[in-house]
Amino acid sequence: MNHGDFWTAITILCLAYKGRVTSGARAPERNAEVAGEQNSYHVLGLGADIVLPNYENLDIFRTHADRLGLRIFDERNKKGHLHLQPK
C-alpha cells in the first residue's frame, strides 16, 4: 500500500465514523519523544492514531478497515486511541 492509498483509506474511515487523527507521520526524533516503537509505521508515514466519538460500531469499523487493507491495534487502554497501519 502506498502513502496515497493509506491516507485515502484513513480519510474514508474518519469521514464515515467521525474519527479524528491524533497522530500521523512522525520524524524519528518525535517518535522517540512519544515512546513510539523504533520501527513504527508512523516514521514511514504509514501509521495513524485515530479516536472515535464512540466505539459502539467498532466491529463494523474493523470490518471496514480490513476491507480497505488496514490493520488495527486497539491501544485505547494504554494510549486512548486506535492505531492503524497497512496489513
Phi and psi in radians as a Rosetta constraint file:
Dihedral C 1 N 2 CA 2 C 2 CIRCULARHARMONIC -1.537 0.35
Dihedral N 2 CA 2 C 2 N 3 CIRCULARHARMONIC 3.043 0.35
Dihedral C 2 N 3 CA 3 C 3 CIRCULARHARMONIC -1.055 0.35
Dihedral N 3 CA 3 C 3 N 4 CIRCULARHARMONIC -0.754 0.35
Dihedral C 3 N 4 CA 4 C 4 CIRCULARHARMONIC -1.069 0.35
Dihedral N 4 CA 4 C 4 N 5 CIRCULARHARMONIC -0.780 0.35
Dihedral C 4 N 5 CA 5 C 5 CIRCULARHARMONIC -1.122 0.35
Dihedral N 5 CA 5 C 5 N 6 CIRCULARHARMONIC -0.706 0.35
Dihedral C 5 N 6 CA 6 C 6 CIRCULARHARMONIC -1.079 0.35
Dihedral N 6 CA 6 C 6 N 7 CIRCULARHARMONIC -0.907 0.35
Dihedral C 6 N 7 CA 7 C 7 CIRCULARHARMONIC -1.243 0.35
Dihedral N 7 CA 7 C 7 N 8 CIRCULARHARMONIC -0.454 0.35
Dihedral C 7 N 8 CA 8 C 8 CIRCULARHARMONIC -1.150 0.35
Dihedral N 8 CA 8 C 8 N 9 CIRCULARHARMONIC -0.778 0.35
Dihedral C 8 N 9 CA 9 C 9 CIRCULARHARMONIC -1.091 0.35
Dihedral N 9 CA 9 C 9 N 10 CIRCULARHARMONIC -0.732 0.35
Dihedral C 9 N 10 CA 10 C 10 CIRCULARHARMONIC -1.092 0.35
Dihedral N 10 CA 10 C 10 N 11 CIRCULARHARMONIC -0.748 0.35
Dihedral C 10 N 11 CA 11 C 11 CIRCULARHARMONIC -1.102 0.35
Dihedral N 11 CA 11 C 11 N 12 CIRCULARHARMONIC -0.757 0.35
Dihedral C 11 N 12 CA 12 C 12 CIRCULARHARMONIC -1.010 0.35
Dihedral N 12 CA 12 C 12 N 13 CIRCULARHARMONIC -0.825 0.35
Dihedral C 12 N 13 CA 13 C 13 CIRCULARHARMONIC -1.132 0.35
Dihedral N 13 CA 13 C 13 N 14 CIRCULARHARMONIC -0.765 0.35
Dihedral C 13 N 14 CA 14 C 14 CIRCULARHARMONIC -1.098 0.35
Dihedral N 14 CA 14 C 14 N 15 CIRCULARHARMONIC -0.725 0.35
Dihedral C 14 N 15 CA 15 C 15 CIRCULARHARMONIC -1.183 0.35
Dihedral N 15 CA 15 C 15 N 16 CIRCULARHARMONIC -0.724 0.35
Dihedral C 15 N 16 CA 16 C 16 CIRCULARHARMONIC -1.217 0.35
Dihedral N 16 CA 16 C 16 N 17 CIRCULARHARMONIC -0.574 0.35
Dihedral C 16 N 17 CA 17 C 17 CIRCULARHARMONIC -2.048 0.35
Dihedral N 17 CA 17 C 17 N 18 CIRCULARHARMONIC 0.197 0.35
Dihedral C 17 N 18 CA 18 C 18 CIRCULARHARMONIC 0.991 0.35
Dihedral N 18 CA 18 C 18 N 19 CIRCULARHARMONIC 0.655 0.35
Dihedral C 18 N 19 CA 19 C 19 CIRCULARHARMONIC -1.432 0.35
Dihedral N 19 CA 19 C 19 N 20 CIRCULARHARMONIC 2.906 0.35
Dihedral C 19 N 20 CA 20 C 20 CIRCULARHARMONIC -2.383 0.35
Dihedral N 20 CA 20 C 20 N 21 CIRCULARHARMONIC 2.258 0.35
Dihedral C 20 N 21 CA 21 C 21 CIRCULARHARMONIC -1.370 0.35
Dihedral N 21 CA 21 C 21 N 22 CIRCULARHARMONIC 2.167 0.35
Dihedral C 21 N 22 CA 22 C 22 CIRCULARHARMONIC -1.763 0.35
Dihedral N 22 CA 22 C 22 N 23 CIRCULARHARMONIC -0.298 0.35
Dihedral C 22 N 23 CA 23 C 23 CIRCULARHARMONIC -2.759 0.35
Dihedral N 23 CA 23 C 23 N 24 CIRCULARHARMONIC 2.398 0.35
Dihedral C 23 N 24 CA 24 C 24 CIRCULARHARMONIC -2.231 0.35
Dihedral N 24 CA 24 C 24 N 25 CIRCULARHARMONIC -2.169 0.35
Dihedral C 24 N 25 CA 25 C 25 CIRCULARHARMONIC -1.144 0.35
Dihedral N 25 CA 25 C 25 N 26 CIRCULARHARMONIC 2.415 0.35
Dihedral C 25 N 26 CA 26 C 26 CIRCULARHARMONIC -2.335 0.35
Dihedral N 26 CA 26 C 26 N 27 CIRCULARHARMONIC 2.517 0.35
Dihedral C 26 N 27 CA 27 C 27 CIRCULARHARMONIC -1.219 0.35
Dihedral N 27 CA 27 C 27 N 28 CIRCULARHARMONIC 2.675 0.35
Dihedral C 27 N 28 CA 28 C 28 CIRCULARHARMONIC -0.951 0.35
Dihedral N 28 CA 28 C 28 N 29 CIRCULARHARMONIC -0.658 0.35
Dihedral C 28 N 29 CA 29 C 29 CIRCULARHARMONIC -1.117 0.35
Dihedral N 29 CA 29 C 29 N 30 CIRCULARHARMONIC -0.771 0.35
Dihedral C 29 N 30 CA 30 C 30 CIRCULARHARMONIC -1.166 0.35
Dihedral N 30 CA 30 C 30 N 31 CIRCULARHARMONIC -0.671 0.35
Dihedral C 30 N 31 CA 31 C 31 CIRCULARHARMONIC -1.047 0.35
Dihedral N 31 CA 31 C 31 N 32 CIRCULARHARMONIC -0.720 0.35
Dihedral C 31 N 32 CA 32 C 32 CIRCULARHARMONIC -1.149 0.35
Dihedral N 32 CA 32 C 32 N 33 CIRCULARHARMONIC -0.693 0.35
Dihedral C 32 N 33 CA 33 C 33 CIRCULARHARMONIC -1.038 0.35
Dihedral N 33 CA 33 C 33 N 34 CIRCULARHARMONIC -0.617 0.35
Dihedral C 33 N 34 CA 34 C 34 CIRCULARHARMONIC -1.688 0.35
Dihedral N 34 CA 34 C 34 N 35 CIRCULARHARMONIC 0.258 0.35
Dihedral C 34 N 35 CA 35 C 35 CIRCULARHARMONIC 1.043 0.35
Dihedral N 35 CA 35 C 35 N 36 CIRCULARHARMONIC 0.648 0.35
Dihedral C 35 N 36 CA 36 C 36 CIRCULARHARMONIC -1.301 0.35
Dihedral N 36 CA 36 C 36 N 37 CIRCULARHARMONIC 2.800 0.35
Dihedral C 36 N 37 CA 37 C 37 CIRCULARHARMONIC -1.067 0.35
Dihedral N 37 CA 37 C 37 N 38 CIRCULARHARMONIC 2.525 0.35
Dihedral C 37 N 38 CA 38 C 38 CIRCULARHARMONIC -1.056 0.35
Dihedral N 38 CA 38 C 38 N 39 CIRCULARHARMONIC -0.665 0.35
Dihedral C 38 N 39 CA 39 C 39 CIRCULARHARMONIC -1.765 0.35
Dihedral N 39 CA 39 C 39 N 40 CIRCULARHARMONIC 0.641 0.35
Dihedral C 39 N 40 CA 40 C 40 CIRCULARHARMONIC -1.096 0.35
Dihedral N 40 CA 40 C 40 N 41 CIRCULARHARMONIC 2.452 0.35
Dihedral C 40 N 41 CA 41 C 41 CIRCULARHARMONIC -1.123 0.35
Dihedral N 41 CA 41 C 41 N 42 CIRCULARHARMONIC -0.388 0.35
Dihedral C 41 N 42 CA 42 C 42 CIRCULARHARMONIC -1.033 0.35
Dihedral N 42 CA 42 C 42 N 43 CIRCULARHARMONIC -0.703 0.35
Dihedral C 42 N 43 CA 43 C 43 CIRCULARHARMONIC -1.166 0.35
Dihedral N 43 CA 43 C 43 N 44 CIRCULARHARMONIC -0.483 0.35
Dihedral C 43 N 44 CA 44 C 44 CIRCULARHARMONIC -1.477 0.35
Dihedral N 44 CA 44 C 44 N 45 CIRCULARHARMONIC -0.103 0.35
Dihedral C 44 N 45 CA 45 C 45 CIRCULARHARMONIC 1.391 0.35
Dihedral N 45 CA 45 C 45 N 46 CIRCULARHARMONIC 0.283 0.35
Dihedral C 45 N 46 CA 46 C 46 CIRCULARHARMONIC -2.163 0.35
Dihedral N 46 CA 46 C 46 N 47 CIRCULARHARMONIC 0.555 0.35
Dihedral C 46 N 47 CA 47 C 47 CIRCULARHARMONIC -2.313 0.35
Dihedral N 47 CA 47 C 47 N 48 CIRCULARHARMONIC 2.485 0.35
Dihedral C 47 N 48 CA 48 C 48 CIRCULARHARMONIC -2.504 0.35
Dihedral N 48 CA 48 C 48 N 49 CIRCULARHARMONIC 2.379 0.35
Dihedral C 48 N 49 CA 49 C 49 CIRCULARHARMONIC -1.805 0.35
Dihedral N 49 CA 49 C 49 N 50 CIRCULARHARMONIC 2.286 0.35
Dihedral C 49 N 50 CA 50 C 50 CIRCULARHARMONIC -2.248 0.35
Dihedral N 50 CA 50 C 50 N 51 CIRCULARHARMONIC 2.441 0.35
Dihedral C 50 N 51 CA 51 C 51 CIRCULARHARMONIC -1.987 0.35
Dihedral N 51 CA 51 C 51 N 52 CIRCULARHARMONIC 2.534 0.35
Dihedral C 51 N 52 CA 52 C 52 CIRCULARHARMONIC -1.978 0.35
Dihedral N 52 CA 52 C 52 N 53 CIRCULARHARMONIC 2.656 0.35
Dihedral C 52 N 53 CA 53 C 53 CIRCULARHARMONIC -1.126 0.35
Dihedral N 53 CA 53 C 53 N 54 CIRCULARHARMONIC -0.504 0.35
Dihedral C 53 N 54 CA 54 C 54 CIRCULARHARMONIC -2.686 0.35
Dihedral N 54 CA 54 C 54 N 55 CIRCULARHARMONIC 2.855 0.35
Dihedral C 54 N 55 CA 55 C 55 CIRCULARHARMONIC -2.042 0.35
Dihedral N 55 CA 55 C 55 N 56 CIRCULARHARMONIC 0.442 0.35
Dihedral C 55 N 56 CA 56 C 56 CIRCULARHARMONIC -1.084 0.35
Dihedral N 56 CA 56 C 56 N 57 CIRCULARHARMONIC -0.626 0.35
Dihedral C 56 N 57 CA 57 C 57 CIRCULARHARMONIC -1.817 0.35
Dihedral N 57 CA 57 C 57 N 58 CIRCULARHARMONIC 0.575 0.35
Dihedral C 57 N 58 CA 58 C 58 CIRCULARHARMONIC -1.079 0.35
Dihedral N 58 CA 58 C 58 N 59 CIRCULARHARMONIC -0.651 0.35
Dihedral C 58 N 59 CA 59 C 59 CIRCULARHARMONIC -1.113 0.35
Dihedral N 59 CA 59 C 59 N 60 CIRCULARHARMONIC -0.699 0.35
Dihedral C 59 N 60 CA 60 C 60 CIRCULARHARMONIC -1.183 0.35
Dihedral N 60 CA 60 C 60 N 61 CIRCULARHARMONIC -0.737 0.35
Dihedral C 60 N 61 CA 61 C 61 CIRCULARHARMONIC -1.010 0.35
Dihedral N 61 CA 61 C 61 N 62 CIRCULARHARMONIC -0.796 0.35
Dihedral C 61 N 62 CA 62 C 62 CIRCULARHARMONIC -1.048 0.35
Dihedral N 62 CA 62 C 62 N 63 CIRCULARHARMONIC -0.778 0.35
Dihedral C 62 N 63 CA 63 C 63 CIRCULARHARMONIC -1.093 0.35
Dihedral N 63 CA 63 C 63 N 64 CIRCULARHARMONIC -0.766 0.35
Dihedral C 63 N 64 CA 64 C 64 CIRCULARHARMONIC -1.085 0.35
Dihedral N 64 CA 64 C 64 N 65 CIRCULARHARMONIC -0.805 0.35
Dihedral C 64 N 65 CA 65 C 65 CIRCULARHARMONIC -1.065 0.35
Dihedral N 65 CA 65 C 65 N 66 CIRCULARHARMONIC -0.758 0.35
Dihedral C 65 N 66 CA 66 C 66 CIRCULARHARMONIC -1.045 0.35
Dihedral N 66 CA 66 C 66 N 67 CIRCULARHARMONIC -0.770 0.35
Dihedral C 66 N 67 CA 67 C 67 CIRCULARHARMONIC -1.148 0.35
Dihedral N 67 CA 67 C 67 N 68 CIRCULARHARMONIC -0.440 0.35
Dihedral C 67 N 68 CA 68 C 68 CIRCULARHARMONIC -1.518 0.35
Dihedral N 68 CA 68 C 68 N 69 CIRCULARHARMONIC -0.002 0.35
Dihedral C 68 N 69 CA 69 C 69 CIRCULARHARMONIC 1.543 0.35
Dihedral N 69 CA 69 C 69 N 70 CIRCULARHARMONIC 0.388 0.35
Dihedral C 69 N 70 CA 70 C 70 CIRCULARHARMONIC -1.936 0.35
Dihedral N 70 CA 70 C 70 N 71 CIRCULARHARMONIC 2.602 0.35
Dihedral C 70 N 71 CA 71 C 71 CIRCULARHARMONIC -1.898 0.35
Dihedral N 71 CA 71 C 71 N 72 CIRCULARHARMONIC 2.426 0.35
Dihedral C 71 N 72 CA 72 C 72 CIRCULARHARMONIC -1.985 0.35
Dihedral N 72 CA 72 C 72 N 73 CIRCULARHARMONIC 2.364 0.35
Dihedral C 72 N 73 CA 73 C 73 CIRCULARHARMONIC -2.006 0.35
Dihedral N 73 CA 73 C 73 N 74 CIRCULARHARMONIC 2.081 0.35
Dihedral C 73 N 74 CA 74 C 74 CIRCULARHARMONIC -1.434 0.35
Dihedral N 74 CA 74 C 74 N 75 CIRCULARHARMONIC 1.816 0.35
Dihedral C 74 N 75 CA 75 C 75 CIRCULARHARMONIC -1.924 0.35
Dihedral N 75 CA 75 C 75 N 76 CIRCULARHARMONIC 0.397 0.35
Dihedral C 75 N 76 CA 76 C 76 CIRCULARHARMONIC -1.078 0.35
Dihedral N 76 CA 76 C 76 N 77 CIRCULARHARMONIC -0.657 0.35
Dihedral C 76 N 77 CA 77 C 77 CIRCULARHARMONIC -1.190 0.35
Dihedral N 77 CA 77 C 77 N 78 CIRCULARHARMONIC -0.640 0.35
Dihedral C 77 N 78 CA 78 C 78 CIRCULARHARMONIC -1.603 0.35
Dihedral N 78 CA 78 C 78 N 79 CIRCULARHARMONIC -0.759 0.35
Dihedral C 78 N 79 CA 79 C 79 CIRCULARHARMONIC -2.197 0.35
Dihedral N 79 CA 79 C 79 N 80 CIRCULARHARMONIC -0.076 0.35
Dihedral C 79 N 80 CA 80 C 80 CIRCULARHARMONIC 1.424 0.35
Dihedral N 80 CA 80 C 80 N 81 CIRCULARHARMONIC 0.339 0.35
Dihedral C 80 N 81 CA 81 C 81 CIRCULARHARMONIC -2.630 0.35
Dihedral N 81 CA 81 C 81 N 82 CIRCULARHARMONIC 3.047 0.35
Dihedral C 81 N 82 CA 82 C 82 CIRCULARHARMONIC -1.799 0.35
Dihedral N 82 CA 82 C 82 N 83 CIRCULARHARMONIC 2.349 0.35
Dihedral C 82 N 83 CA 83 C 83 CIRCULARHARMONIC -1.780 0.35
Dihedral N 83 CA 83 C 83 N 84 CIRCULARHARMONIC 2.291 0.35
Dihedral C 83 N 84 CA 84 C 84 CIRCULARHARMONIC -2.109 0.35
Dihedral N 84 CA 84 C 84 N 85 CIRCULARHARMONIC 2.509 0.35
Dihedral C 84 N 85 CA 85 C 85 CIRCULARHARMONIC -2.703 0.35
Dihedral N 85 CA 85 C 85 N 86 CIRCULARHARMONIC 2.886 0.35
Dihedral C 85 N 86 CA 86 C 86 CIRCULARHARMONIC -1.075 0.35
Dihedral N 86 CA 86 C 86 N 87 CIRCULARHARMONIC 2.656 0.35
